[in-house]
Amino acid sequence: MKQLYKSSTNRKVAGVCGGIGEFFGIDPTLVRLGFVALSLLAGGGLAVYIVAAILMPEREECSRAADNPANT
């Protein structure tokens, strides 16, 4: 099953846009532009980004936990 993670390779600030881009298979630059547009037009883009940065797990931590046989 595909899960949403913050990107560890394609990150500018926290990796949120890179992770969303990887999840949906689109260019993360388009996701970044969407957050900028949301911030400028509706004023909620920054708040959404901060919440996503707090709630989205890091890819590295989750993959290490999944590889550890003691967790099964």
C-alpha positions as CSV (number, residue, x, y, z in Angstrom):
1,M,0.0,0.0,0.0
2,K,1.3,3.4,-0.9
3,Q,1.7,5.9,2.0
4,L,2.3,9.6,2.2
5,Y,5.7,10.6,3.6
6,K,7.9,13.7,3.6
7,S,10.5,13.4,1.0
8,S,14.1,12.9,2.2
9,T,15.6,13.7,-1.2
10,N,13.4,16.3,-2.8
11,R,13.0,18.9,-0.1
12,K,13.3,22.6,0.1
13,V,12.0,23.4,3.6
14,A,10.5,20.3,5.2
15,G,9.9,17.9,2.3
16,V,6.1,18.2,2.3
17,C,5.7,19.2,-1.3
18,G,8.3,16.7,-2.4
19,G,6.4,13.9,-0.6
20,I,3.1,15.0,-2.0
21,G,4.6,15.1,-5.5
22,E,6.1,11.6,-5.1
23,F,2.8,10.2,-3.8
24,F,0.7,11.5,-6.7
25,G,3.4,11.1,-9.3
26,I,3.6,14.8,-10.2
27,D,6.4,17.3,-10.3
28,P,6.9,18.7,-6.7
29,T,7.4,22.2,-8.3
30,L,3.7,22.1,-9.2
31,V,2.7,21.3,-5.6
32,R,4.9,24.1,-4.4
33,L,3.2,26.5,-6.8
34,G,-0.1,25.3,-5.5
35,F,0.9,26.1,-1.9
36,V,2.1,29.5,-2.9
37,A,-1.2,30.2,-4.8
38,L,-3.2,28.9,-1.8
39,S,-1.2,31.2,0.5
40,L,-1.7,34.3,-1.7
41,L,-5.3,33.8,-2.7
42,A,-6.9,32.2,0.3
43,G,-4.3,32.8,3.0
44,G,-4.4,29.2,4.3
45,G,-1.5,27.7,2.4
46,L,1.1,28.4,5.1
47,A,-1.1,27.0,7.8
48,V,-1.7,23.8,5.8
49,Y,2.0,23.4,5.1
50,I,2.9,23.8,8.8
51,V,0.3,21.2,9.8
52,A,1.4,18.8,7.1
53,A,5.1,19.3,8.1
54,I,4.1,18.3,11.7
55,L,1.8,15.4,10.9
56,M,3.6,13.7,7.9
57,P,6.1,11.1,8.9
58,E,9.7,11.1,7.6
59,R,10.3,8.4,5.0
60,E,13.6,7.3,6.6
61,E,12.1,6.6,10.0
62,C,9.2,4.6,8.6
63,S,11.4,2.5,6.2
64,R,13.8,1.6,9.0
65,A,10.9,0.6,11.3
66,A,9.4,-1.6,8.5
67,D,12.8,-3.3,7.8
68,N,13.3,-4.2,11.5
69,P,12.0,-7.8,12.0
70,A,11.5,-7.1,15.7
71,N,8.5,-4.9,14.8
72,T,6.5,-7.7,13.2
